[in-house]
């Protein structure tokens, strides 16, 4: 488990412990998770591809809507890492907005 951010539909982001393995992330999100790395941060958005069960959008990031529970965690070299405290605070505040430009 590593420090990350969990964003549930209709809820503010919260900093919490999240799994650091692909299997753990898939189990938490309920399917095969996808990763979108942020351009200038050692962090990534972990999400499930949109399907009919997830009808309420959670967040618009970089012009694309994401659905269901989202996770933000440290990411470098294809590995999940803990978010540094300052970065976790910054990203939690950023993702509290419903629409977020590209990071």
C-alpha positions in Angstrom: 0.0 0.0 0.0 1.2 3.5 -0.9 -0.1 7.1 -0.3 -2.4 8.1 -3.1 -5.6 10.0 -3.8 -9.0 8.3 -4.2 -11.7 10.2 -6.1 -15.2 8.7 -5.9 -18.1 10.1 -8.0 -19.7 13.1 -6.4 -17.1 13.1 -3.5 -14.0 15.3 -2.9 -10.6 13.7 -3.4 -9.1 12.1 -0.3 -5.6 11.2 0.4 -5.4 7.6 1.6 -3.5 4.3 1.2 -4.0 2.6 -2.1 -2.6 -0.7 -3.5 0.8 -0.6 -5.3 0.3 -3.6 -7.5 -1.6 -4.1 -10.7 -3.7 -6.9 -9.1 -4.5 -4.7 -6.1 -5.5 -1.7 -8.2 -7.7 -3.9 -10.4 -9.3 -5.5 -7.4 -10.0 -2.0 -5.8 -11.4 -0.6 -9.1 -13.3 -3.7 -10.1 -11.7 -4.5 -13.4 -8.7 -4.1 -15.6 -7.3 -0.7 -14.8 -5.6 1.7 -17.2 -2.9 4.3 -16.4 -2.5 7.8 -17.7 0.8 9.3 -16.7 1.0 13.0 -16.1 3.4 14.9 -18.3 5.4 16.9 -15.7 4.8 15.0 -12.5 5.9 11.7 -11.2 2.3 10.7 -10.8 -0.5 9.0 -12.8 -4.3 8.7 -13.0 -5.5 5.1 -12.6 -9.0 4.4 -13.9 -11.3 1.9 -15.6 -12.3 2.3 -19.2 -15.8 3.7 -19.5 -18.6 1.1 -19.7 -22.3 1.2 -19.4 -22.3 0.3 -15.6 -20.4 3.5 -14.8 -22.8 6.1 -16.0 -22.0 9.1 -13.8 -18.9 11.0 -14.9 -16.4 11.6 -12.1 -13.9 14.1 -13.6 -12.9 15.7 -16.8 -9.1 15.7 -17.2 -7.3 16.9 -20.3 -10.5 17.2 -22.2 -11.7 13.6 -21.5 -14.3 12.4 -19.1 -13.4 9.6 -16.6 -16.0 7.5 -14.8 -16.2 5.6 -11.5 -13.6 5.6 -8.8 -10.3 7.1 -9.8 -6.9 6.9 -8.2 -3.9 9.2 -8.4 -0.6 7.8 -7.3 3.1 8.2 -7.7 4.3 6.6 -10.8 7.7 6.2 -12.3 9.2 3.7 -14.6 5.9 1.8 -14.9 5.7 1.3 -11.1 3.3 2.6 -8.5 5.1 4.7 -5.8 3.8 6.7 -2.8 2.9 10.3 -3.6 5.1 12.7 -1.8 3.1 14.7 0.8 3.4 18.1 -0.9 2.5 16.6 -4.3 -0.5 14.7 -2.8 -1.8 17.9 -1.3 -1.3 19.8 -4.6 -3.0 17.1 -6.7 -5.9 16.6 -4.2 -6.6 20.4 -4.5 -6.2 20.3 -8.3 -8.6 17.3 -8.7 -11.2 18.8 -6.3 -12.2 20.8 -9.4 -14.6 18.8 -11.7 -12.6 19.8 -14.9 -8.8 19.7 -14.8 -6.5 20.8 -17.6 -3.6 18.7 -18.6 -0.8 18.3 -16.0 
